[in-house]
Amino acid sequence: MKTINVYQCVLDKEIPLEYIGKVKYIGESFGIESLTNGGIYDVVYDETKTIKIVDDSKEDYIYDLVNPRPLDSSYPLPKISLFIES
């Protein structure tokens, strides 16, 4: 099992989380520290095995992998491209 260190603001430190792979976000950028068009992001499992994306804030958050946009649906439908690292 490969892990990467991910910052947790509540703890004010990095913790190791299980690394799954990377995704590329294609869609309108939103938020100050959320997802940016063309950005490549790490995907991890947290301690409860929930899949999360390490976004521009460098913290792990739950994003819908099919429709990753703000909850208020204020942006057009984007997409996430999954890819395999070599």
GUVEX-806515 format. One record per residue (C-alpha): residue number from 1; x, y, z. Coordinates in steps of 0.5 Angstrom, whole numbers, plus 500, padded with zeros to 3 digits. Example, Ala and Ser with C-alpha at 12.3 -4.5 7.8 and 13.67 -1.06 7.14 Angstrom:
@k = 1 xx = 525 yy = 491 zz = 516
@k = 2 xx = 527 yy = 498 zz = 514
END
This chain:
@k = 1 xx = 500 yy = 500 zz = 500
@k = 2 xx = 503 yy = 507 zz = 498
@k = 3 xx = 501 yy = 513 zz = 502
@k = 4 xx = 502 yy = 520 zz = 501
@k = 5 xx = 502 yy = 526 zz = 507
@k = 6 xx = 496 yy = 530 zz = 506
@k = 7 xx = 496 yy = 537 zz = 511
@k = 8 xx = 490 yy = 537 zz = 516
@k = 9 xx = 488 yy = 544 zz = 518
@k = 10 xx = 484 yy = 541 zz = 524
@k = 11 xx = 491 yy = 538 zz = 527
@k = 12 xx = 496 yy = 543 zz = 524
@k = 13 xx = 500 yy = 537 zz = 521
@k = 14 xx = 501 yy = 532 zz = 515
@k = 15 xx = 498 yy = 525 zz = 516
@k = 16 xx = 499 yy = 519 zz = 511
@k = 17 xx = 493 yy = 517 zz = 507
@k = 18 xx = 493 yy = 511 zz = 502
@k = 19 xx = 494 yy = 514 zz = 495
@k = 20 xx = 490 yy = 511 zz = 490
@k = 21 xx = 492 yy = 515 zz = 484
@k = 22 xx = 491 yy = 522 zz = 480
@k = 23 xx = 486 yy = 525 zz = 476
@k = 24 xx = 485 yy = 531 zz = 472
@k = 25 xx = 480 yy = 536 zz = 473
@k = 26 xx = 477 yy = 539 zz = 466
@k = 27 xx = 472 yy = 544 zz = 467
@k = 28 xx = 471 yy = 552 zz = 470
@k = 29 xx = 475 yy = 553 zz = 476
@k = 30 xx = 472 yy = 555 zz = 482
@k = 31 xx = 473 yy = 557 zz = 489
@k = 32 xx = 480 yy = 560 zz = 492
@k = 33 xx = 483 yy = 553 zz = 494
@k = 34 xx = 478 yy = 548 zz = 490
@k = 35 xx = 479 yy = 545 zz = 483
@k = 36 xx = 482 yy = 549 zz = 477
@k = 37 xx = 481 yy = 547 zz = 470
@k = 38 xx = 487 yy = 543 zz = 468
@k = 39 xx = 489 yy = 541 zz = 475
@k = 40 xx = 492 yy = 534 zz = 476
@k = 41 xx = 490 yy = 532 zz = 483
@k = 42 xx = 492 yy = 526 zz = 488
@k = 43 xx = 486 yy = 521 zz = 490
@k = 44 xx = 487 yy = 518 zz = 497
@k = 45 xx = 483 yy = 514 zz = 502
@k = 46 xx = 482 yy = 517 zz = 508
@k = 47 xx = 482 yy = 513 zz = 515
@k = 48 xx = 475 yy = 511 zz = 514
@k = 49 xx = 476 yy = 509 zz = 506
@k = 50 xx = 472 yy = 514 zz = 504
@k = 51 xx = 475 yy = 517 zz = 497
@k = 52 xx = 478 yy = 524 zz = 497
@k = 53 xx = 481 yy = 529 zz = 492
@k = 54 xx = 487 yy = 533 zz = 495
@k = 55 xx = 485 yy = 540 zz = 492
@k = 56 xx = 489 yy = 546 zz = 491
@k = 57 xx = 488 yy = 547 zz = 499
@k = 58 xx = 493 yy = 541 zz = 499
@k = 59 xx = 488 yy = 538 zz = 504
@k = 60 xx = 483 yy = 532 zz = 502
@k = 61 xx = 476 yy = 533 zz = 501
@k = 62 xx = 470 yy = 529 zz = 498
@k = 63 xx = 468 yy = 531 zz = 491
@k = 64 xx = 463 yy = 527 zz = 487
@k = 65 xx = 468 yy = 524 zz = 482
@k = 66 xx = 462 yy = 524 zz = 476
@k = 67 xx = 460 yy = 531 zz = 477
@k = 68 xx = 465 yy = 535 zz = 481
@k = 69 xx = 462 yy = 542 zz = 482
@k = 70 xx = 460 yy = 547 zz = 488
@k = 71 xx = 454 yy = 544 zz = 491
@k = 72 xx = 450 yy = 550 zz = 489
@k = 73 xx = 451 yy = 548 zz = 482
@k = 74 xx = 453 yy = 555 zz = 480
@k = 75 xx = 458 yy = 552 zz = 474
@k = 76 xx = 457 yy = 548 zz = 468
@k = 77 xx = 458 yy = 540 zz = 468
@k = 78 xx = 465 yy = 539 zz = 469
@k = 79 xx = 469 yy = 532 zz = 468
@k = 80 xx = 474 yy = 529 zz = 472
@k = 81 xx = 479 yy = 524 zz = 467
@k = 82 xx = 482 yy = 519 zz = 471
@k = 83 xx = 489 yy = 516 zz = 469
@k = 84 xx = 494 yy = 511 zz = 471
@k = 85 xx = 501 yy = 514 zz = 473
@k = 86 xx = 507 yy = 510 zz = 470
END
